[in-house]
Amino acid sequence: MSRKTTRHSAAKSKPQGKAVIRGSIGPVEDLESYVKADWWRDIFNANYLRTDGDVVEDPDITEGEIDAFLELVDVEQDACILDLCCGQGRHLLELARRGFTNLYGVDRSHYLISRARRIARQHGYTATFREGDARKLRFRDNTFDLIYLAGNSFGYFESAEDDIAVLTELRRLLKPAGQLLIDFTDGDFLREKFESRSWEWIDKNYFVCRERTLSKDNARLISREVITHTKKGVVADQFYAERLYNASQLGTLLAENGFDVLEARLMSTMSKRNQDLGMMAQRVVLTARSNKRAGDAREEERRVRQVKVVMGDHRRSDSVKPNSAFDSDDFHTINELKSALAQLDGFNFSYLDNHGELVDALREDAGKIDFVFNLCDEGFNNEASKELHVPSLLEMLDIRYSGGNPQCLAYCYDKSLIRGIAKEMDIPVPAAFSVAPEEVAFISKPIDFPVIVKPNYGDSSVGITVDSVCYDVGQLEYAIAKVREATGFDRPVLVEQFLTGKDISVGIIGNPPDSYTVLPVIEEDYSQLPEGLPRICGYEAKWDTESDYFRNIKSIPAELPQSTIDFLGASCIRLFQRVGCQDYARFDWRLDANNTPRLLEVNPNPGWCWDGHLARMAERNTRRL
């Protein structure tokens, strides 16, 4: 991805008056104070392609840049190449057009990555595109012969330490003597030449106005873009910042972080729209090699990885479990886990289950931990609402881990929020409504009986019992009271259409869209359940060993039309990516009276117990293979 920052000069005087244009925040005195630390998460969208399209959508410019890059690096057509911050993939697709075959692109923008994939499919190009963060890339050590960052994509992060983290990650991924190319703006040139105000017409409907200034420490250029449609008014008012390096500064940074600098050349660009090119006008293309030796790489491959397994704390009470305590089944599951992991070569597993010492233990060993296998679906201190606290801690300590990130866990903890996301994606859900905590009595709302009452927050089927399925208003009021009693009177309750079709679970292991497996779909077999009991897999089925549910329900391979299986798989993949799942997730569905699958919930950190749904699906997948 690249940003342009200067355009045709406009009036230099400050805006007069206090009126705020629709869609804009109006005059701003201190641009830097409006820049979010993660501004790059949202700014690279269709508006970016509009404002910078004279460069980033010009195939002649892209061809010329690839010509210049290939003059500076020595790679064969089968070399493994990573285009980091690839945007819509213009450079990587040009390499594919020229016959390069082992190509990967990574970018944070879902919009641009989707566009890159679509173009690759249309032309039949062989290239793999992934969403990702440049500081933590999901590739093995020593994978790439060449990594390049093109078009001013280095220096977006708020701190210089993050830039170093990127270089450290790139060195990890490069093979010994692997090549690095960075195309960045000439910082010295821009400090002298940037214009504080500019504007331009993008086309007959859109124009963009910009304000710019240097940061207080003179290290970054701060920019504001106000994009306006002639009829719709302001459509975007956005702020961003980029760190400015010259060739000497970046060369020193590379040398200090494991690279031998090879060459630095100036490169310029011309716009066919005859517009001021800003940061794209004068750039430096710098090449370097990793100074990692082949012997070091082999030693790294032989090194035993240190993996910490984080689990619930058996010393503490756990309100989800019967009697609020770990029992013999829990300890059996833990022993089965340890036995299975002990059979893996190349890893040293150690276990963290004392939450009173967890923060200090992870902080003290952070530099020695290669990975955390996060199995703490109980939540920090065995509190379900604090499930996201564990990955949050790992994020702050910069430790890699398995499973959903904090934002993903927050999304999926809220059933109504997931329903809204699914509906936005045209994924069917049951009809439902929420009962707010302040609603003392049931208020009539448009939904037909039967219904099922659930806590809006939480998992593990807490609060979902035989009394949760209701056939009239009296049962509904009683069920709402029972849920509040079980989960708290200050939380909303979800009242959902009760579906009577097959009860289905779908599992995904891996990370779509590139490396993942949709596991065999399973359904709950209710055929042995006594008459009169509602067909649900609630709390009794999972936790009450004396209940008819626990004794009589089993999971079996789902018998479904292939078209339904395909729909379930495609929908789960989309949801996996949309809510930010990582590594594994389980999706619960149920068929309605017309056999249409409707999403119930997403579980991004499902239990990995030996007899759990995800484990059973994985076992069936192994048998299938």
C-alpha positions as CSV (number, residue, x, y, z in Angstrom):
1,M,0.0,0.0,0.0
2,S,1.2,3.5,-0.6
3,R,0.0,7.0,0.4
4,K,0.4,10.2,-1.6
5,T,0.3,13.4,0.5
6,T,0.8,16.5,-1.6
7,R,-1.3,17.9,-4.5
8,H,-1.9,21.2,-6.3
9,S,-1.4,24.2,-4.0
10,A,-4.5,25.9,-2.5
11,A,-4.9,29.0,-0.4
12,K,-2.6,29.1,2.6
13,S,-4.9,31.0,4.9
14,K,-6.6,29.3,7.8
15,P,-10.3,28.3,7.4
16,Q,-12.6,31.1,8.7
17,G,-15.6,30.5,10.9
18,K,-16.7,27.5,13.0
19,A,-19.2,25.9,10.7
20,V,-18.7,22.1,10.3
21,I,-19.3,20.6,6.9
22,R,-21.6,17.6,6.9
23,G,-19.3,14.6,7.3
24,S,-16.4,16.6,8.4
25,I,-15.2,17.8,11.8
26,G,-14.3,21.2,10.5
27,P,-11.2,23.3,11.1
28,V,-8.5,21.6,13.2
29,E,-5.5,23.3,14.8
30,D,-3.4,20.3,15.7
31,L,-3.5,17.6,13.0
32,E,-1.2,15.3,15.0
33,S,-3.6,15.0,17.9
34,Y,-6.3,13.5,15.6
35,V,-4.1,10.7,14.2
36,K,-5.1,7.3,15.6
37,A,-2.3,4.9,16.4
38,D,-3.8,2.3,14.1
39,W,-5.0,4.6,11.4
40,W,-3.9,2.1,8.7
41,R,-6.6,-0.4,9.8
42,D,-9.4,1.4,8.0
43,I,-8.1,3.9,5.5
44,F,-7.2,1.6,2.7
45,N,-10.5,1.1,0.9
46,A,-12.3,2.3,-2.2
47,N,-11.5,5.9,-1.4
48,Y,-7.8,5.1,-1.3
49,L,-8.0,3.7,-4.9
50,R,-9.9,6.9,-5.9
51,T,-7.5,9.4,-4.5
52,D,-4.3,7.6,-5.4
53,G,-5.5,5.8,-8.5
54,D,-3.4,7.9,-10.8
55,V,-0.4,5.9,-9.5
56,V,-1.5,2.7,-7.9
57,E,-4.0,1.8,-10.6
58,D,-1.7,2.7,-13.5
59,P,-0.3,-0.5,-15.1
60,D,2.5,1.4,-16.9
61,I,3.8,2.8,-13.6
62,T,3.6,-0.7,-12.0
63,E,5.5,-2.3,-14.9
64,G,8.2,0.4,-14.6
65,E,8.6,-0.1,-10.9
66,I,8.9,-3.9,-11.3
67,D,11.5,-3.3,-14.0
68,A,13.5,-1.2,-11.5
69,F,13.1,-3.7,-8.7
70,L,14.3,-6.7,-10.8
71,E,17.4,-4.7,-11.8
72,L,18.3,-4.5,-8.1
73,V,17.6,-8.1,-7.0
74,D,18.8,-11.5,-8.2
75,V,15.8,-14.0,-8.3
76,E,14.7,-16.9,-10.4
77,Q,11.1,-17.3,-11.6
78,D,10.6,-20.1,-9.1
79,A,11.9,-18.0,-6.1
80,C,9.7,-17.7,-3.1
81,I,8.7,-14.0,-3.0
82,L,6.6,-12.1,-0.4
83,D,5.1,-8.7,-1.3
84,L,4.5,-7.2,2.2
85,C,1.8,-4.5,2.4
86,C,0.8,-5.6,-1.1
87,G,-2.4,-3.5,-1.3
88,Q,-4.5,-4.7,-4.2
89,G,-1.5,-6.8,-5.4
90,R,-0.4,-4.7,-8.4
91,H,3.3,-5.6,-8.1
92,L,2.7,-9.2,-7.3
93,L,0.3,-9.7,-10.1
94,E,2.7,-8.1,-12.5
95,L,5.3,-10.6,-11.4
96,A,2.8,-13.4,-12.0
97,R,2.1,-12.0,-15.5
98,R,5.9,-12.3,-16.1
99,G,5.9,-16.0,-15.1
100,F,7.0,-15.9,-11.5
101,T,5.2,-18.8,-9.8
102,N,5.8,-18.8,-6.0
103,L,4.2,-15.6,-4.9
104,Y,2.6,-14.4,-1.7
105,G,1.1,-11.1,-0.7
106,V,0.1,-9.9,2.7
107,D,-1.9,-6.7,3.6
108,R,-4.0,-5.6,6.5
109,S,-6.8,-4.3,4.3
110,H,-9.6,-6.8,3.7
111,Y,-10.9,-4.7,0.9
112,L,-7.7,-4.6,-1.0
113,I,-6.8,-8.3,-0.4
114,S,-10.3,-9.3,-1.7
115,R,-9.7,-7.2,-4.8
116,A,-6.3,-8.8,-5.3
117,R,-7.7,-12.3,-5.1
118,R,-10.5,-11.3,-7.6
119,I,-8.1,-10.0,-10.1
120,A,-5.8,-13.0,-9.8
121,R,-8.8,-15.3,-10.4
122,Q,-9.9,-13.3,-13.4
123,H,-6.5,-13.6,-15.1
124,G,-5.6,-17.1,-13.9
125,Y,-2.5,-15.9,-12.0
126,T,-0.8,-18.1,-9.4
127,A,-0.5,-15.9,-6.3
128,T,-1.6,-16.3,-2.7
129,F,-3.0,-13.3,-0.8
130,R,-3.5,-13.2,2.9
131,E,-4.6,-10.6,5.5
132,G,-2.1,-10.0,8.2
133,D,0.0,-7.7,10.4
134,A,3.5,-6.9,9.2
135,R,4.9,-7.4,12.7
136,K,3.5,-10.9,13.1
137,L,3.3,-12.9,9.9
138,R,2.0,-16.5,9.7
139,F,4.9,-18.1,7.7
140,R,7.6,-20.5,8.8
141,D,11.1,-19.4,9.4
142,N,13.5,-19.2,6.4
143,T,10.7,-19.3,3.8
144,F,11.4,-16.5,1.4
145,D,14.2,-15.8,-1.1
146,L,12.9,-12.2,-1.5
147,I,10.7,-9.9,0.5
148,Y,9.8,-6.4,-0.7
149,L,7.8,-3.5,0.6
150,A,6.8,-1.2,-2.2
151,G,5.3,2.3,-2.5
152,N,5.9,3.9,0.9
153,S,4.6,1.0,3.0
154,F,7.3,1.2,5.7
155,G,6.8,3.6,8.6
156,Y,3.1,3.5,9.2
157,F,3.2,2.4,12.8
158,E,3.2,4.9,15.6
159,S,6.6,4.0,17.1
160,A,10.0,3.4,15.6
161,E,10.1,0.2,17.7
162,D,7.3,-1.2,15.6
163,D,9.4,-0.6,12.5
164,I,12.2,-2.6,14.1
165,A,9.7,-5.3,14.9
166,V,8.9,-5.5,11.2
167,L,12.5,-5.8,10.2
168,T,13.0,-8.5,12.8
169,E,10.1,-10.5,11.4
170,L,11.4,-10.1,7.9
171,R,14.8,-11.4,8.8
172,R,13.1,-14.4,10.5
173,L,11.2,-15.2,7.3
174,L,14.1,-14.7,4.9
175,K,16.4,-17.6,4.0
176,P,20.1,-17.2,4.8
177,A,21.3,-14.4,2.5
178,G,17.7,-13.8,1.4
179,Q,17.1,-10.4,-0.2
180,L,15.1,-7.5,1.1
181,L,13.9,-4.5,-1.0
182,I,12.2,-1.4,0.5
183,D,10.8,1.3,-1.7
184,F,10.2,4.4,0.5
185,T,9.8,8.1,0.2
186,D,12.9,10.3,0.4
187,G,12.4,11.8,3.9
188,D,14.8,14.7,3.5
189,F,13.2,15.7,0.1
190,L,9.7,15.6,1.6
191,R,10.5,17.6,4.7
192,E,11.6,20.5,2.4
193,K,9.0,20.0,-0.4
194,F,5.7,19.1,1.2
195,E,2.8,21.6,0.9
196,S,0.7,22.5,3.9
197,R,-2.5,22.7,1.8
198,S,-3.5,21.2,-1.5
199,W,-6.5,20.0,-3.4
200,E,-7.4,18.1,-6.6
201,W,-10.3,16.8,-8.7
202,I,-10.3,13.0,-8.7
203,D,-12.9,12.8,-11.4
204,K,-16.1,14.8,-12.3
205,N,-17.8,13.7,-9.0
206,Y,-15.0,13.6,-6.4
207,F,-12.4,16.0,-5.2
208,V,-10.0,15.8,-2.2
209,C,-8.5,18.5,0.0
210,R,-5.5,17.9,2.2
211,E,-3.7,19.6,5.1
212,R,-0.3,18.5,6.2
213,T,2.3,19.3,8.8
214,L,5.4,17.7,10.4
215,S,5.0,16.0,13.7
216,K,6.4,17.8,16.8
217,D,9.5,15.6,16.7
218,N,9.9,16.3,13.0
219,A,10.0,12.5,12.4
220,R,6.6,12.0,10.7
221,L,4.5,13.7,8.1
222,I,0.9,14.2,9.4
223,S,-1.8,14.4,6.8
224,R,-5.5,15.0,6.7
225,E,-7.7,14.1,3.7
226,V,-11.2,15.5,3.2
227,I,-12.8,13.6,0.3
228,T,-16.0,15.2,-1.1
229,H,-18.6,14.2,-3.6
230,T,-20.2,17.0,-5.5
231,K,-23.8,15.9,-4.6
232,K,-23.3,13.8,-1.5
233,G,-21.0,16.1,0.3
234,V,-18.1,15.0,2.5
235,V,-17.6,11.2,2.3
236,A,-14.4,10.9,4.3
237,D,-12.4,13.1,6.7
238,Q,-9.4,11.1,7.7
239,F,-6.0,11.6,9.4
240,Y,-2.8,9.5,8.9
241,A,0.9,9.8,9.5
242,E,4.1,8.2,8.1
243,R,7.6,8.1,9.5
244,L,10.2,9.8,7.3
245,Y,13.6,8.1,6.7
246,N,16.5,9.0,4.4
247,A,18.7,6.3,2.8
248,S,21.3,6.6,5.5
249,Q,18.9,6.3,8.4
250,L,17.1,3.3,7.0
251,G,20.5,1.7,6.0
252,T,21.7,2.1,9.6
253,L,18.4,0.6,10.9
254,L,18.8,-2.4,8.6
255,A,22.5,-2.9,9.6
256,E,21.6,-2.8,13.3
257,N,18.9,-5.5,12.8
258,G,20.6,-8.2,10.9
259,F,21.0,-7.0,7.3
260,D,23.9,-6.2,5.0
261,V,22.9,-3.1,2.9
262,L,23.6,-3.5,-0.8
263,E,22.5,-0.5,-2.8
264,A,20.2,2.6,-2.7
265,R,18.8,4.3,-5.8
266,L,16.5,7.2,-6.3
267,M,13.2,6.6,-8.2
268,S,10.6,9.0,-9.4
269,T,7.1,8.6,-10.9
270,M,5.0,10.5,-13.4
271,S,1.3,10.9,-13.2
272,K,-0.8,10.7,-16.4
273,R,-3.3,12.9,-14.7
274,N,-0.5,15.5,-14.3
275,Q,-1.1,15.7,-10.6
276,D,1.3,16.4,-7.8
277,L,2.7,13.0,-6.6
278,G,3.5,13.9,-3.0
279,M,5.3,11.0,-1.3
280,M,5.4,9.1,-4.6
281,A,7.4,11.8,-6.4
282,Q,10.9,11.1,-5.2
283,R,11.6,7.7,-3.5
284,V,14.5,5.6,-2.5
285,V,14.8,1.9,-3.4
286,L,17.1,0.2,-1.0
287,T,18.2,-3.4,-1.2
288,A,19.8,-5.6,1.5
289,R,20.6,-9.2,2.4
290,S,19.9,-11.1,5.6
291,N,23.2,-11.8,7.3
292,K,21.8,-15.0,8.7
293,R,24.0,-17.9,8.0
294,A,22.9,-21.3,6.6
295,G,24.3,-23.0,9.7
296,D,22.3,-20.6,12.0
297,A,19.1,-21.5,10.1
298,R,19.6,-25.2,10.4
299,E,20.3,-24.8,14.1
300,E,17.2,-22.8,14.4
301,E,15.2,-25.5,12.7
302,R,16.7,-28.1,15.1
303,R,16.0,-26.0,18.2
304,V,13.4,-27.3,20.6
305,R,10.5,-24.8,20.7
306,Q,9.3,-23.6,24.1
307,V,5.5,-23.8,24.3
308,K,3.4,-22.7,27.2
309,V,-0.1,-24.2,27.6
310,V,-2.4,-21.8,29.4
311,M,-5.4,-23.5,31.0
312,G,-8.1,-22.8,33.6
313,D,-7.2,-22.7,37.2
314,H,-8.3,-25.8,39.1
315,R,-7.6,-24.1,42.4
316,R,-10.4,-21.6,41.9
317,S,-14.1,-21.9,41.7
318,D,-15.7,-22.0,38.3
319,S,-19.4,-21.1,38.2
320,V,-19.8,-22.9,34.9
321,K,-19.0,-26.3,36.3
322,P,-21.3,-28.4,38.5
323,N,-20.4,-27.7,42.1
324,S,-18.3,-24.8,40.8
325,A,-15.2,-27.0,40.8
326,F,-13.0,-29.1,38.6
327,D,-13.9,-32.8,38.9
328,S,-12.3,-36.1,37.9
329,D,-13.4,-35.7,34.3
330,D,-11.6,-32.4,34.0
331,F,-8.4,-33.8,35.4
332,H,-8.7,-36.8,33.1
333,T,-9.0,-34.5,30.1
334,I,-5.9,-32.5,31.2
335,N,-3.9,-35.8,31.5
336,E,-5.1,-36.9,28.1
337,L,-3.9,-33.5,26.7
338,K,-0.5,-33.8,28.3
339,S,-0.1,-37.3,27.1
340,A,-0.9,-36.3,23.5
341,L,1.3,-33.3,23.4
342,A,4.3,-35.2,24.9
343,Q,4.3,-37.3,21.7
344,L,5.2,-34.3,19.5
345,D,8.9,-34.0,18.7
346,G,10.7,-30.6,18.7
347,F,8.6,-29.0,21.4
348,N,8.9,-28.6,25.1
349,F,5.5,-28.1,26.6
350,S,5.0,-26.6,30.1
351,Y,1.7,-25.8,31.7
352,L,0.4,-22.6,33.3
353,D,-2.8,-23.0,35.3
354,N,-2.2,-20.8,38.4
355,H,-3.9,-17.6,37.5
356,G,-2.6,-15.9,40.6
357,E,0.9,-16.2,39.1
358,L,0.0,-16.1,35.4
359,V,0.9,-12.5,34.7
360,D,4.3,-12.6,36.4
361,A,5.1,-16.0,34.9
362,L,4.4,-14.8,31.3
363,R,6.2,-11.5,31.8
364,E,9.3,-13.1,33.3
365,D,9.6,-15.7,30.5
366,A,8.3,-13.7,27.6
367,G,11.6,-13.6,25.7
368,K,12.0,-17.4,26.1
369,I,8.5,-18.4,25.0
370,D,8.1,-19.4,21.3
371,F,4.4,-19.9,21.5
372,V,1.4,-20.1,23.8
373,F,-1.3,-22.8,23.3
374,N,-4.2,-20.9,24.7
375,L,-6.7,-23.5,26.1
376,C,-8.1,-21.1,28.8
377,D,-11.6,-21.1,27.5
378,E,-12.7,-20.7,31.2
379,G,-11.4,-17.2,31.1
380,F,-8.9,-15.4,33.4
381,N,-9.6,-16.4,37.0
382,N,-12.2,-18.8,35.6
383,E,-14.5,-15.9,34.7
384,A,-16.1,-16.4,31.3
385,S,-16.4,-12.6,30.8
386,K,-12.6,-12.4,31.1
387,E,-11.8,-15.0,28.4
388,L,-10.4,-12.2,26.2
389,H,-8.0,-11.1,29.0
390,V,-5.6,-13.9,28.4
391,P,-4.9,-13.1,24.7
392,S,-4.9,-9.4,25.6
393,L,-2.0,-10.1,28.1
394,L,-0.2,-12.1,25.4
395,E,-0.6,-9.3,22.9
396,M,0.8,-6.8,25.4
397,L,3.8,-9.1,26.0
398,D,4.2,-9.7,22.2
399,I,3.9,-13.5,22.6
400,R,2.4,-15.6,19.8
401,Y,-0.6,-17.7,20.7
402,S,-3.3,-19.9,19.3
403,G,-7.0,-19.1,19.0
404,G,-9.0,-15.9,18.7
405,N,-7.7,-12.5,19.5
406,P,-9.2,-10.2,22.1
407,Q,-11.5,-8.4,19.7
408,C,-12.7,-11.7,18.2
409,L,-13.5,-13.1,21.6
410,A,-15.4,-9.9,22.5
411,Y,-17.5,-10.1,19.4
412,C,-18.4,-13.7,19.8
413,Y,-19.3,-13.4,23.5
414,D,-22.2,-11.2,22.5
415,K,-24.8,-13.4,20.6
416,S,-26.8,-10.4,19.4
417,L,-23.7,-8.8,17.9
418,I,-22.9,-12.0,16.0
419,R,-26.5,-12.2,14.8
420,G,-26.2,-8.6,13.5
421,I,-22.9,-9.4,11.7
422,A,-24.3,-12.5,10.1
423,K,-27.4,-10.7,8.9
424,E,-25.2,-8.0,7.4
425,M,-23.4,-10.8,5.5
426,D,-26.8,-12.3,4.3
427,I,-26.2,-15.4,6.5
428,P,-29.6,-16.5,7.8
429,V,-30.3,-16.5,11.6
430,P,-33.4,-17.3,13.6
431,A,-35.9,-14.6,14.3
432,A,-35.2,-13.1,17.8
433,F,-35.4,-10.2,20.1
434,S,-33.6,-9.0,23.2
435,V,-35.1,-8.4,26.6
436,A,-33.2,-5.5,28.4
437,P,-32.3,-5.8,32.1
438,E,-34.7,-3.0,33.0
439,E,-37.7,-4.9,31.4
440,V,-39.3,-6.4,34.5
441,A,-42.3,-8.0,32.7
442,F,-42.4,-9.6,29.3
443,I,-43.3,-7.1,26.6
444,S,-45.1,-8.5,23.5
445,K,-42.9,-8.6,20.5
446,P,-43.4,-10.0,17.0
447,I,-42.2,-13.6,17.2
448,D,-44.1,-16.9,17.1
449,F,-43.9,-19.7,19.6
450,P,-42.1,-21.9,20.4
451,V,-39.0,-19.9,21.4
452,I,-35.8,-20.6,23.3
453,V,-34.5,-18.3,25.9
454,K,-30.7,-17.8,26.2
455,P,-28.2,-15.5,28.0
456,N,-27.0,-12.9,25.4
457,Y,-23.5,-13.1,26.8
458,G,-21.5,-16.2,27.5
459,D,-20.9,-19.8,26.3
460,S,-20.8,-23.4,27.6
461,S,-24.6,-23.4,27.4
462,V,-24.9,-21.8,30.9
463,G,-28.5,-20.8,31.5
464,I,-29.8,-23.0,28.7
465,T,-31.9,-25.8,30.3
466,V,-34.9,-27.9,29.7
467,D,-37.0,-24.9,30.9
468,S,-35.5,-22.6,28.2
469,V,-37.9,-23.8,25.4
470,C,-41.2,-22.0,25.8
471,Y,-44.6,-22.5,24.2
472,D,-46.6,-19.6,25.8
473,V,-46.1,-16.3,27.5
474,G,-46.2,-17.8,31.0
475,Q,-43.3,-20.2,30.2
476,L,-41.4,-17.3,28.5
477,E,-41.6,-15.1,31.6
478,Y,-40.5,-18.0,33.8
479,A,-37.6,-18.8,31.5
480,I,-36.4,-15.2,31.4
481,A,-36.4,-15.1,35.2
482,K,-34.4,-18.4,35.4
483,V,-31.8,-17.1,33.0
484,R,-31.4,-13.9,35.0
485,E,-31.1,-15.9,38.1
486,A,-28.3,-18.0,36.6
487,T,-26.3,-15.3,34.8
488,G,-27.2,-12.0,36.4
489,F,-30.0,-9.5,36.5
490,D,-27.9,-6.7,34.8
491,R,-27.6,-8.5,31.5
492,P,-29.8,-8.7,28.4
493,V,-31.6,-12.0,27.6
494,L,-32.0,-13.3,24.1
495,V,-35.4,-14.7,23.0
496,E,-35.0,-16.7,19.8
497,Q,-37.2,-18.7,17.5
498,F,-36.9,-22.3,18.4
499,L,-35.9,-24.3,15.4
500,T,-36.8,-28.0,15.2
501,G,-34.6,-29.2,12.4
502,K,-31.2,-30.8,12.7
503,D,-28.8,-29.4,15.3
504,I,-25.5,-29.0,13.5
505,S,-21.9,-28.0,14.3
506,V,-19.2,-27.0,11.7
507,G,-15.5,-26.9,12.7
508,I,-12.6,-25.1,10.9
509,I,-8.9,-25.7,11.7
510,G,-6.3,-23.5,10.1
511,N,-6.6,-20.0,8.7
512,P,-8.7,-19.2,5.6
513,P,-8.3,-18.4,2.9
514,D,-5.0,-20.2,2.4
515,S,-4.4,-23.0,4.7
516,Y,-7.4,-24.5,6.5
517,T,-9.7,-27.6,6.7
518,V,-13.4,-27.6,7.1
519,L,-14.0,-30.6,9.3
520,P,-16.8,-33.1,8.7
521,V,-20.1,-31.7,9.8
522,I,-21.7,-33.3,12.8
523,E,-25.3,-33.3,14.1
524,E,-26.8,-34.1,17.5
525,D,-28.7,-37.4,17.6
526,Y,-31.8,-36.9,19.7
527,S,-33.4,-40.2,18.8
528,Q,-32.9,-41.8,22.2
529,L,-34.1,-38.8,24.2
530,P,-37.3,-39.5,26.1
531,E,-40.5,-38.1,24.6
532,G,-41.5,-34.7,26.0
533,L,-38.0,-33.3,26.4
534,P,-37.1,-30.5,24.0
535,R,-34.4,-31.4,21.5
536,I,-31.6,-29.1,22.6
537,C,-28.0,-29.6,23.6
538,G,-28.0,-27.4,26.6
539,Y,-26.3,-27.3,30.0
540,E,-27.6,-30.7,31.1
541,A,-26.2,-32.4,28.0
542,K,-22.7,-31.0,28.6
543,W,-22.4,-31.0,32.4
544,D,-25.1,-33.0,34.3
545,T,-23.9,-36.6,34.1
546,E,-27.2,-37.8,35.7
547,S,-29.5,-36.2,33.2
548,D,-31.4,-37.8,30.3
549,Y,-29.7,-35.4,28.0
550,F,-26.1,-36.4,29.1
551,R,-26.9,-40.1,28.8
552,N,-28.9,-40.1,25.6
553,I,-27.5,-37.5,23.2
554,K,-24.6,-38.3,20.9
555,S,-22.9,-36.6,18.0
556,I,-23.0,-38.4,14.6
557,P,-22.0,-37.5,11.1
558,A,-24.5,-35.2,9.6
559,E,-26.6,-36.5,6.7
560,L,-27.2,-33.4,4.6
561,P,-27.4,-32.6,0.9
562,Q,-24.0,-31.6,-0.6
563,S,-25.4,-28.2,-1.4
564,T,-26.2,-27.6,2.2
565,I,-22.7,-28.8,3.3
566,D,-21.2,-26.4,0.7
567,F,-23.3,-23.5,2.0
568,L,-22.3,-24.2,5.6
569,G,-18.6,-24.4,4.7
570,A,-18.6,-21.2,2.7
571,S,-20.6,-19.3,5.3
572,C,-18.3,-20.4,8.1
573,I,-15.2,-19.5,6.2
574,R,-16.7,-16.0,5.7
575,L,-17.6,-15.6,9.3
576,F,-14.2,-17.0,10.4
577,Q,-12.5,-14.2,8.5
578,R,-15.1,-11.5,9.3
579,V,-14.9,-11.8,13.1
580,G,-11.2,-12.4,13.2
581,C,-11.0,-16.1,14.3
582,Q,-7.6,-17.7,14.3
583,D,-6.4,-21.3,14.0
584,Y,-9.7,-23.0,14.9
585,A,-13.3,-22.3,15.6
586,R,-16.7,-24.0,15.9
587,F,-19.9,-22.7,14.4
588,D,-23.3,-23.9,15.7
589,W,-26.3,-24.0,13.3
590,R,-29.8,-25.4,13.2
591,L,-32.1,-26.2,10.3
592,D,-35.5,-24.6,10.2
593,A,-38.8,-26.2,9.1
594,N,-37.7,-25.7,5.4
595,N,-34.3,-27.2,6.1
596,T,-32.6,-23.8,5.7
597,P,-29.5,-23.6,8.0
598,R,-29.6,-20.7,10.4
599,L,-26.6,-19.6,12.5
600,L,-26.9,-19.8,16.3
601,E,-23.4,-18.8,17.4
602,V,-19.7,-18.7,16.7
603,N,-17.2,-20.1,19.2
604,P,-13.7,-18.9,18.5
605,N,-12.1,-20.6,21.5
606,P,-13.9,-23.9,21.7
607,G,-13.1,-26.5,24.3
608,W,-10.5,-29.0,23.2
609,C,-11.5,-31.8,25.6
610,W,-11.1,-35.3,24.1
611,D,-14.9,-35.8,23.8
612,G,-15.8,-32.3,22.7
613,H,-17.4,-31.4,19.4
614,L,-14.3,-30.0,17.8
615,A,-12.2,-33.0,18.8
616,R,-14.8,-35.4,17.5
617,M,-15.0,-33.6,14.2
618,A,-11.2,-33.6,13.9
619,E,-11.1,-37.4,14.7
620,R,-13.6,-38.0,11.9
621,N,-11.5,-35.9,9.5
622,T,-8.5,-38.1,10.3
623,R,-10.5,-41.3,9.6
624,R,-11.7,-39.8,6.3
625,L,-8.1,-39.1,5.3
